[in-house]
Structure formats: C-alpha cells, structure tokens
Amino acid sequence: MNKTIKIGILSLIVGLGAVSCSDDFVEREFHQQVEQGPLKTVNEMQAFVMGGYASMRSPYYYGADFLAYGEVRSDEMISNLAGGYYTNVFNYTMLSNDPYATNTYNKIYELVAKANIVINTDVKTLSGSDLDREDALFYQGQAYGLRAIAFFDALRLYGQKYIPDGTGLGVVLPLKYDPKALQPRATIAQTEAQIEADFAKAIELMDGGQTGVTELSTNALKAMMSRFYLYKGDYAKVRSLSNDLLGKYTVVASNTLQTSFRFVMNGAAPNSIFELAVGLNASLSTSSYRHRLNPYGYGNIVVNASTANLYADNDARKTLITANGGQRYLSFGNTAAGSFGKYTQPQGADNIKMIRYEEILLNAVEAELKGGDATKALEYYKNLIANRLLPIAKKDADGNPVLDAAGNPVMVSGEEQANAITSVDISMLKKERMKELLGEGLRQWDLRRWGDAVPRPEGAAIGKDPNHAAFPIPRTETDIANTPVLPNPGYDNSK
C-alpha cells in the first residue's frame, strides 16, 4: 500500500449509506485516528460496504474521471480542453505526479482497503443472532465483489497489457488491510486470476441474493463479471453469464429512452442492473460527470462528428445528442425540465449507471459471434435494434410513401425494421456498441481489447510514446523507501 493510501486509511472515511423515501443517498463521515481494529457487528460491516460505494462515486472515480478516461482516449468523444479538464489525459502528456493518475489510484485502493476490512472479518465472532451473521456473509460477498471491480479498474488503467515495453505487470493486490505493508505489483495473469477468484467468492457468499439496484446483487455481480470476461476474451464465460441474465430485465423502448436516464428514474429503470446511488443530498454538483458533459457546466467532453453521423435519423439515440455552437453534447440544458441526453440533472444528482441490460445484450452478441451461436447473436441484436428505431413511413419500389385506405402513410415499426435484418457480424456489433454505450466510459477499453486503433490528438507535445497507453504509477507510490513497486515505462519515474 502506498503512503498516501496509508494516511487516508488511518483517517478512513466510512460512508454510512441509507436510502430515504426520495432515494437520496445520505453520507456521514467517521474519522478514525487509530489503526482500524476488528469489526464487531453486522452494522459495522454494512457501514464499510456502504463506504465502498461512497468511494466509487467520488468524482475521481466513477463520479466523473474514470468514465471520462474511457471516452477522451477513444474515437467517439474528445476533450475540447474547456476549463483545463483532462488536458494531460487527452494529450498523453501525464507525469508520474499527475493528479488524475494519483487521485484515481488512491480512490481505487481506498475501495480495496474498505473491502479488505470486511473480507477479513471473522463473521463467527460478530455479536448478534445467527440471522445477523447470515447478513454479514452477504456483506462480505459484496466486499469481494467490490474488490474485484477495483482490481479490474486498476488493471485497465495502470496495467501493462497494451503497452509495448511492459514486462507483463498488473497491479498491486493487497488482500488484507495492512497500511505498513510493502508489496510488489502482481503480473497481469496473477491480477486477472485474483479478480476471478474474488468474483467467484462473492457469488458463493451471496448465494443468489438480490438487492435493490444501488447495491451489488448476484445479478449485478454476474453483469460486472460479463464485462470483465469480455475484456479478458473468455467468450464462453460471457455466454454463460449472459444466459443467466437474459429475460430478467428489459431493453428500454425507443419512446422512453430519454426518460430512462432522467433523475426521476434513479434506481427504477427496468434496464438498470447496477447503479451507484447519488441523489440530491449527496449530489456531485460541479464535480459531476454531467458537468463535464454539459455546456452549461464545463462542457469539455464532446461527441465526435463522425460518431454523431452514425445514427440513422429515426434512431432514438440520436435525440440524446444536442448540437450547439459547432459542438455536440451528450448532456444539454440547465434545468431539470429542459435538459436532454445522459446525466442531465442540474445538481449532478443522477445515479451513476454502472451497467445496463443493453450492455449485457451486446456482450452476448459478441460472445455468440466468437465461437457461439450466430442465430442467438442475431436474436439479441434484433432485440436491441427493435427498441431503438422509431417508426418510419413505408415506401414502394419507386420510393413513394405507401398509403392506407384513408390516405395515411403506412408506418413500419422498429420491430419490423429489426426483423428485416438477416445477419449480424463483428463490424456491426462494434458500431452498435459505440452507438448504445456512448459516453458510458467503455470505448477505450473496447478498442484496446479488439486491437483496434486508439486515436491520439495531433500535436501532442510528448504524446507519441505508445507506453503512455497505461497511466503512470503515481510517484507517491514509487518513491516510498524500499518499495518493490515498479513504475510503468515511458514516464519520469521510470527506472
């Protein structure tokens, strides 16, 4: 563990979460000035798990920055550098003391620390009833799931999987809370194996249990696992996990797509599998992802013209993009009633959608195309398309509108348009992932796992080093005396 984390955990902020009638997430802070002792009650275990979710929704993590990293280093969105946000990330000009690299690293390992305290609690020693201890096992399962997500995020951002001069290093894998420990980075293979083991243990302990969508449930775990195994290229496991989820949620229809992203649907959208609770009481305000996307905020993450042009005129997703002043925004407007796109609540109180059912369908399409059943892939693809295309007027062979007996145009529904599709291939899948998951923080990782080009802006001062595809390991980590943690190549702290 690094020095910064050590200090942060000795004064650990545990978010005690409670969901009120309005679904607002209430956070209280408890500062511990002594090293964390064993947990004694199931309520304390729950508090640390809720604190893990609070760490995840930080602006340095899923509250803004981690999602932005997946977009501004991709072919679908860019940073226009307004307000100075993401300049070093977008231009590949980071140094080892860069705040983006350091702050996100610290938040990820803060989540790991909180999870480890829960994971290493001996449930048999907790006070309370046997039923309390059963609840404690469920929270322990959530902690394993949260640690798996944290290690996966750290691997994608700091691991050496996609750089030419790496030596196969993954990330540091602390498995218990010990702020004095010095531990080297594991290999990529070891990191992936630990992520798998943590997910498997979470599934075992949670034993099919379900929660609301603002906490990890067994279904949410399987959804996040499908994302991990897709990244890893284990398509058989993606198929198995997707099969367990198909039919348990529904694709949002084209006429309710915008509504599904609105604040009023926090925790209630039929396609939501897992989301981080925010709400008005814990709104992220000007630090929110919404503020980065919306021109009434900083508006510095904008949609590429080539991306916007992919949408057919009758694609409901096109309405989520607003052109203004020569740029295209995925969030637009400064009032609740007059805002459009994704993440639109003016105070930044939108819940953070971690994974939607539509992503599971797309994962399933790709996995079936990679060694599975092409018929199933087409079925899943058509399900999504049918719920994205608005009705269009039917035309005859000469291109003229077909009219009914009353002289009205005959309309072709989205389902009918989808049913006309006879096959799907990888290129169609890739395009559909871009259109459906735009702005949700996944595109960079899709491009890298496919081996597709990840564009870099022209004129970046020192942005030509391909090793910069991985973030630098923060200097606060590599400068600790006697640390075995090695930096990533290509940065100022390289050895």
Protein Blocks (a to p, Z undefined) as FASTA:
>chain_A
ZZklmmmmmmcccddddddfkopacddddddfbdcdddfbfklmmmmmmmmmmmmmpmkl
mmmmmmmmmmmmcckbccehighiaklmmnopacfkbfklmmmmmmmmmmmmmmmmmmmp
cfklpgcdfklmmmmmmmmmmmmmmmmmmmmmmmmmmmcklcfkbghiacdddfbdcfkb
ccddddfklmmmmmmmmmmmmmmmnnopacdfkbccfklmmmmmmmmmmmnopaklmmmm
mmmmgopaccddfklmmmmmpmklgokafkbmbdcdebjmlcgkjmbmklmmpmklnopa
ccdfklmmmpcfklmklmmpcceehiacfbecjbfklggcehjbfnlpaccdfbafklmm
mmmmmmmmnopafklmmmmmmmmmmmmcccdddddfkopacddfkopacdddfklmmmmp
gbdcfklmmmmmmmmmgonlpmmmmmmmnopacdddehiaklmbmklmpccddfklmmpg
hiabdcdehiakbZZ
